[in-house]
Amino acid sequence: MPQAQPRLAWLDALRGVGAVAVVGEHLTTWAMPWLRPTSFNLGVYGVLVFFLVSGYIIPTSLERHGDVRAFWIGRFFRLYPLYLAVIALVLALAWWIPVRPEVSRDLSSVAAHATMLLDAVGAAGVLNTMWTLSYEMVFYLLVVALFTAGVRDRPGLLPALFAIVAAVAALVLPGPPWPGAWPALVSCGMFVVGLACVVAGRGRTVAAIALGVMALALVVSSSRVPWFGVAILAVMFAGTAVHRWERGQGALWPVAAAGALVAATPLWALNAGWWWVQPDVWGLTILLAVLTFAAAMAWRARRVPAVLVWLGTISYSLYLAHLPILLAVMQVAGEMRWSPLPLQLGVSVAFLVLLMPVSWLSHRFIERPMQRLGRRLARGTAKSRAK
């Protein structure tokens, strides 16, 4: 008799799809360009799936448990150990594989990496995949601010609001109004002090609201393409609104309207930013991500493929580890984009054969122990408060 799957296995499967898409984007770029789609961006598709999953589950999880301190302890031990380990690996290999030239060699870069607010403060990460963590962190800060302030949004209001702000920002902001190093430095100080207050419970409400306002201000004023950052938040809060709709709290039409507006925004944007934010590519990428999420929701009562659930379980390791491993493989193998097909396939298979066990090992020996430690610490602080 097959073992019963967890209730939210479909979300793990979606994370698996997202991780595979991001890995596929970079693998095809470096080793098999003939296989890389051009009508949509495979990597951004995967990232949007991740963002929808986060939006769907994170606010509800916080509301269900109702413990801001435990939330932040859990998030810290979920994200930072592997993140710091990968940064250390990249820096340790810098003698062989130089760190990206876009990364500033100054204190502002250290500050941006410390907060994970890289893209929100206009800083490049040591790996170009790290930009997505900026919006995860911004989303956490906003969700905690809303929760702590006791604000319960009407379902669909926030994605619609962020979509409108993104559309307006695209019309008036060709770039960040406040570029430079100082947003990273100032936000790092606020981040450390604010989270210390939130976790310690001293001035928690004021600190949480200040951090939420700071996060939103950074996205609008300091990120490389402000409208794009706000559009990402619209996507994430759309995931939240879908969860509320699923529980009978609101309609879907505001979410659909917000999605349509976000998809159309590049039509009038002063700065589209990248090739994949051109109207046709961006629109199709969003549509595919939405359809994937909808299909998984429709399938959630059935058994999902175990391999996708497993890939979702190790998805964070896959996401962070695949690029340094790919760069190392390419460093050894040399230029692959114009190599014979058998060589491209062989190197790609070798990369995947190396990536999967490394990702499993990092999940097994870094992620899981640190998550358990985080849960123990969260329970310990809860018990100490109860005494």
C-alpha positions as CSV (number, residue, x, y, z in Angstrom):
1,M,0.0,0.0,0.0
2,P,1.5,3.4,-1.0
3,Q,2.5,5.7,1.8
4,A,0.1,8.6,2.3
5,Q,1.5,11.9,1.1
6,P,1.6,15.1,3.2
7,R,-1.5,17.3,2.8
8,L,0.5,20.0,1.1
9,A,2.6,17.7,-1.1
10,W,1.3,19.6,-4.1
11,L,3.1,22.7,-2.9
12,D,6.3,20.7,-2.6
13,A,5.7,19.5,-6.1
14,L,5.3,23.1,-7.3
15,R,8.6,24.0,-5.6
16,G,10.2,21.0,-7.5
17,V,8.8,22.3,-10.8
18,G,10.2,25.8,-10.0
19,A,13.6,24.5,-9.0
20,V,13.9,22.3,-12.1
21,A,12.9,25.3,-14.3
22,V,15.5,27.5,-12.9
23,V,18.2,24.8,-13.2
24,G,17.0,24.2,-16.8
25,E,17.3,27.9,-17.6
26,H,20.9,28.1,-16.5
27,L,21.9,24.7,-17.9
28,T,20.5,25.5,-21.4
29,T,22.1,29.0,-21.3
30,W,25.6,27.6,-20.6
31,A,25.5,24.2,-22.2
32,M,22.6,23.7,-24.6
33,P,21.4,27.1,-26.0
34,W,19.5,25.3,-28.8
35,L,17.2,23.9,-26.1
36,R,16.5,27.2,-24.4
37,P,13.0,28.6,-25.1
38,T,12.9,32.2,-26.3
39,S,9.1,32.8,-26.3
40,F,9.1,32.7,-22.5
41,N,11.8,32.7,-19.8
42,L,12.1,29.3,-18.2
43,G,14.0,30.6,-15.1
44,V,11.5,33.5,-14.4
45,Y,8.7,31.0,-14.9
46,G,10.2,28.9,-12.1
47,V,10.7,31.9,-9.9
48,L,7.1,33.0,-10.3
49,V,5.9,29.6,-9.3
50,F,8.1,29.9,-6.2
51,F,6.6,33.3,-5.5
52,L,3.0,32.1,-5.8
53,V,3.8,29.2,-3.4
54,S,5.3,31.6,-0.9
55,G,2.4,34.0,-1.2
56,Y,-0.1,31.1,-0.8
57,I,1.4,29.6,2.4
58,I,3.5,32.1,4.3
59,P,0.8,34.6,5.5
60,T,-1.6,31.8,6.4
61,S,1.1,30.0,8.3
62,L,1.9,33.1,10.4
63,E,-1.8,33.8,11.0
64,R,-2.4,30.2,12.1
65,H,0.4,30.1,14.6
66,G,0.2,33.7,15.6
67,D,3.8,33.9,16.9
68,V,5.9,36.6,15.2
69,R,9.0,35.6,17.2
70,A,8.7,31.9,16.2
71,F,8.1,33.0,12.6
72,W,11.3,35.0,12.4
73,I,13.4,32.4,14.2
74,G,12.0,29.7,11.8
75,R,12.7,31.9,8.7
76,F,16.2,32.7,9.9
77,F,17.2,29.0,10.4
78,R,15.4,28.0,7.2
79,L,17.1,30.5,4.9
80,Y,20.4,31.7,6.3
81,P,22.5,28.6,7.1
82,L,22.6,27.3,3.5
83,Y,22.7,30.8,2.1
84,L,25.8,31.7,4.1
85,A,27.4,28.3,3.3
86,V,26.9,28.9,-0.4
87,I,28.3,32.5,-0.1
88,A,31.3,31.0,1.7
89,L,31.8,28.4,-1.0
90,V,31.7,31.0,-3.8
91,L,34.2,33.2,-2.0
92,A,36.5,30.2,-1.3
93,L,36.5,29.3,-5.0
94,A,37.1,32.9,-6.1
95,W,40.7,32.1,-6.9
96,W,39.4,29.7,-9.5
97,I,36.0,31.1,-10.5
98,P,36.1,34.9,-10.0
99,V,33.2,36.5,-8.2
100,R,30.9,38.4,-10.6
101,P,32.3,41.8,-11.5
102,E,28.9,43.4,-10.8
103,V,29.4,42.6,-7.1
104,S,30.7,45.7,-5.3
105,R,33.8,45.2,-3.2
106,D,32.7,47.4,-0.3
107,L,30.8,47.4,2.9
108,S,27.5,48.1,1.1
109,S,27.7,44.7,-0.6
110,V,28.3,43.0,2.8
111,A,25.3,44.8,4.2
112,A,23.1,43.9,1.3
113,H,24.1,40.2,1.5
114,A,23.5,40.3,5.3
115,T,19.9,41.3,5.0
116,M,19.2,39.4,1.7
117,L,17.7,42.7,0.4
118,L,20.1,42.6,-2.5
119,D,17.9,43.5,-5.4
120,A,15.8,45.8,-3.3
121,V,18.8,48.0,-2.6
122,G,20.2,47.7,-6.1
123,A,23.1,45.4,-5.2
124,A,24.3,42.4,-7.1
125,G,24.6,39.0,-5.3
126,V,27.6,36.8,-5.5
127,L,25.3,34.5,-7.4
128,N,22.8,36.0,-9.8
129,T,20.1,33.7,-8.5
130,M,20.1,35.5,-5.1
131,W,18.0,38.4,-6.4
132,T,14.8,36.4,-5.7
133,L,15.7,36.1,-2.0
134,S,15.3,39.9,-1.8
135,Y,11.6,39.7,-2.6
136,E,11.1,36.7,-0.3
137,M,12.6,38.9,2.5
138,V,10.5,42.0,1.5
139,F,7.4,39.8,1.5
140,Y,8.2,38.5,5.0
141,L,8.7,42.0,6.3
142,L,5.4,43.2,4.8
143,V,3.4,40.2,6.0
144,V,4.7,40.6,9.5
145,A,4.1,44.3,9.5
146,L,0.5,43.8,8.4
147,F,0.0,40.9,10.9
148,T,1.5,42.8,13.8
149,A,-0.5,46.0,13.1
150,G,-3.7,43.9,13.0
151,V,-4.4,44.7,9.4
152,R,-6.5,42.1,7.6
153,D,-6.7,43.0,4.0
154,R,-9.8,42.3,1.9
155,P,-9.0,39.4,-0.3
156,G,-7.7,40.6,-3.6
157,L,-7.0,44.2,-2.5
158,L,-3.3,43.9,-2.0
159,P,-2.4,42.3,-5.3
160,A,-4.6,44.8,-7.1
161,L,-3.0,47.7,-5.2
162,F,0.5,46.5,-5.9
163,A,-0.4,45.9,-9.5
164,I,-1.6,49.5,-9.8
165,V,1.5,50.8,-8.1
166,A,3.7,48.8,-10.5
167,A,1.8,50.1,-13.5
168,V,2.2,53.7,-12.3
169,A,5.9,53.2,-11.4
170,A,6.5,51.8,-14.9
171,L,5.2,55.1,-16.3
172,V,7.2,57.5,-14.1
173,L,10.3,55.7,-12.9
174,P,12.9,54.7,-15.5
175,G,15.3,53.7,-12.7
176,P,15.7,53.9,-8.9
177,P,15.3,57.4,-7.5
178,W,17.7,56.7,-4.7
179,P,20.7,54.7,-6.2
180,G,24.0,54.2,-4.5
181,A,25.5,52.4,-1.5
182,W,23.6,54.2,1.3
183,P,20.3,52.3,1.0
184,A,22.1,49.0,1.7
185,L,23.9,50.4,4.7
186,V,20.9,52.2,6.2
187,S,18.6,49.3,5.6
188,C,21.0,46.9,7.2
189,G,21.1,48.9,10.4
190,M,17.3,49.2,10.5
191,F,17.0,45.5,9.7
192,V,19.2,44.4,12.5
193,V,17.7,46.7,15.1
194,G,14.2,46.2,13.9
195,L,14.3,42.4,14.0
196,A,16.0,42.5,17.4
197,C,13.0,44.5,18.7
198,V,10.5,42.2,17.0
199,V,12.1,39.0,18.3
200,A,12.7,40.4,21.8
201,G,9.2,41.8,22.0
202,R,10.3,45.4,22.8
203,G,8.5,47.9,20.6
204,R,7.5,45.0,18.4
205,T,4.6,46.7,16.6
206,V,6.5,49.9,15.9
207,A,9.5,48.0,14.7
208,A,7.6,45.6,12.5
209,I,5.7,48.4,10.8
210,A,8.9,50.4,10.3
211,L,10.5,47.4,8.7
212,G,7.5,46.9,6.4
213,V,7.6,50.5,5.4
214,M,11.3,50.3,4.8
215,A,11.0,47.2,2.7
216,L,8.3,48.7,0.4
217,A,10.3,52.0,0.2
218,L,13.4,50.2,-0.9
219,V,11.6,48.3,-3.7
220,V,10.1,51.5,-5.1
221,S,13.1,53.7,-4.6
222,S,16.3,51.6,-4.8
223,S,15.7,48.5,-6.8
224,R,17.1,48.4,-10.3
225,V,13.7,48.4,-12.1
226,P,11.2,49.6,-9.5
227,W,8.0,48.6,-11.3
228,F,9.3,45.0,-11.6
229,G,9.9,44.7,-7.9
230,V,6.4,45.9,-7.1
231,A,5.0,43.6,-9.7
232,I,6.7,40.6,-7.9
233,L,4.9,41.6,-4.7
234,A,1.6,41.7,-6.6
235,V,2.3,38.1,-7.7
236,M,3.1,37.0,-4.2
237,F,0.0,38.6,-2.6
238,A,-2.0,37.1,-5.4
239,G,-1.0,33.7,-4.0
240,T,-2.3,34.9,-0.6
241,A,-5.6,36.0,-2.1
242,V,-6.0,32.7,-3.9
243,H,-5.7,30.9,-0.5
244,R,-8.3,33.1,1.0
245,W,-10.6,32.6,-1.9
246,E,-10.1,28.8,-1.5
247,R,-11.4,29.2,2.1
248,G,-14.4,31.2,0.9
249,Q,-13.0,34.6,1.7
250,G,-13.4,36.8,-1.3
251,A,-13.6,36.5,-5.1
252,L,-11.0,35.8,-7.7
253,W,-11.7,38.6,-10.1
254,P,-9.4,41.1,-8.3
255,V,-6.6,38.6,-8.6
256,A,-7.3,38.1,-12.3
257,A,-7.4,41.8,-12.8
258,A,-4.1,42.3,-11.0
259,G,-2.5,39.6,-13.0
260,A,-3.6,41.1,-16.3
261,L,-2.3,44.5,-15.2
262,V,1.0,43.1,-14.2
263,A,1.3,41.2,-17.5
264,A,0.5,44.3,-19.5
265,T,2.8,46.7,-17.6
266,P,5.8,46.3,-19.9
267,L,3.7,47.8,-22.8
268,W,4.2,51.3,-21.3
269,A,7.2,50.8,-19.0
270,L,9.9,53.4,-19.4
271,N,12.4,50.7,-18.6
272,A,11.5,47.1,-19.3
273,G,14.8,46.0,-17.8
274,W,15.6,42.7,-19.5
275,W,14.7,40.8,-22.7
276,W,12.4,38.6,-20.8
277,V,10.3,41.6,-19.5
278,Q,9.3,42.4,-23.1
279,P,5.5,42.3,-23.4
280,D,5.1,39.0,-25.2
281,V,7.8,37.1,-23.3
282,W,6.7,38.5,-19.9
283,G,3.0,37.9,-20.6
284,L,3.5,34.3,-21.7
285,T,5.8,33.6,-18.7
286,I,3.2,34.8,-16.2
287,L,0.5,32.9,-17.9
288,L,2.4,29.6,-17.8
289,A,3.2,30.1,-14.1
290,V,-0.4,30.8,-13.3
291,L,-1.6,27.8,-15.3
292,T,1.0,25.6,-13.5
293,F,-0.2,26.8,-10.1
294,A,-3.9,26.3,-11.1
295,A,-3.2,22.8,-12.4
296,A,-1.5,21.8,-9.2
297,M,-4.3,23.2,-7.1
298,A,-6.8,21.2,-9.2
299,W,-4.7,18.1,-8.7
300,R,-4.1,18.6,-5.0
301,A,-6.6,16.0,-3.8
302,R,-4.8,13.3,-5.9
303,R,-1.4,11.8,-5.4
304,V,1.3,13.9,-7.0
305,P,4.5,12.4,-8.5
306,A,6.8,11.5,-5.7
307,V,9.9,12.7,-7.7
308,L,8.4,16.2,-7.8
309,V,7.7,16.1,-4.0
310,W,11.3,15.0,-3.4
311,L,12.7,17.8,-5.7
312,G,10.5,20.3,-3.9
313,T,11.9,19.1,-0.5
314,I,15.4,19.8,-1.7
315,S,14.4,22.8,-3.9
316,Y,16.2,25.4,-1.8
317,S,19.4,23.4,-2.0
318,L,18.9,22.9,-5.7
319,Y,18.3,26.6,-6.2
320,L,21.3,27.9,-4.4
321,A,23.8,25.1,-5.2
322,H,23.2,24.5,-8.9
323,L,24.9,27.7,-10.1
324,P,28.3,27.3,-8.4
325,I,28.3,23.6,-9.4
326,L,27.4,24.5,-13.0
327,L,30.1,27.2,-13.1
328,A,32.7,24.7,-11.8
329,V,31.6,22.1,-14.4
330,M,31.9,24.7,-17.2
331,Q,35.3,25.8,-15.9
332,V,36.5,22.3,-16.3
333,A,34.7,21.4,-19.5
334,G,35.2,24.7,-21.3
335,E,32.9,26.5,-23.7
336,M,30.0,24.3,-24.4
337,R,27.6,26.5,-26.4
338,W,29.1,25.6,-29.7
339,S,30.4,22.1,-28.8
340,P,29.2,19.0,-30.5
341,L,25.8,17.7,-29.3
342,P,27.2,14.5,-27.7
343,L,29.6,16.5,-25.7
344,Q,26.9,19.0,-24.6
345,L,24.6,16.1,-23.5
346,G,27.4,14.4,-21.7
347,V,28.5,17.4,-19.7
348,S,24.9,18.2,-18.9
349,V,24.2,14.7,-17.6
350,A,27.5,14.9,-15.6
351,F,26.3,18.2,-14.1
352,L,22.9,16.8,-13.1
353,V,24.5,13.6,-11.7
354,L,26.7,15.8,-9.5
355,L,24.0,18.3,-8.6
356,M,21.4,15.9,-7.2
357,P,23.4,14.2,-4.5
358,V,25.1,17.5,-3.5
359,S,21.7,19.1,-3.1
360,W,20.4,16.2,-1.1
361,L,23.5,16.2,1.1
362,S,23.2,20.0,1.8
363,H,19.5,19.5,2.6
364,R,20.3,16.6,4.8
365,F,23.2,18.0,6.7
366,I,22.7,21.8,6.6
367,E,19.0,22.6,6.0
368,R,17.3,19.9,8.1
369,P,19.5,20.2,11.2
370,M,19.3,24.0,11.2
371,Q,15.5,23.9,10.8
372,R,15.2,21.5,13.7
373,L,17.4,23.8,15.8
374,G,15.2,26.8,14.8
375,R,12.1,24.9,15.9
376,R,13.7,24.0,19.2
377,L,14.7,27.6,19.9
378,A,11.2,28.8,18.9
379,R,9.6,26.4,21.3
380,G,12.1,27.3,24.0
381,T,11.3,31.0,23.7
382,A,7.5,30.3,23.7
383,K,7.9,28.2,26.9
384,S,10.0,30.9,28.6
385,R,7.3,33.5,27.9
386,A,4.6,31.3,29.2
387,K,6.3,30.9,32.6
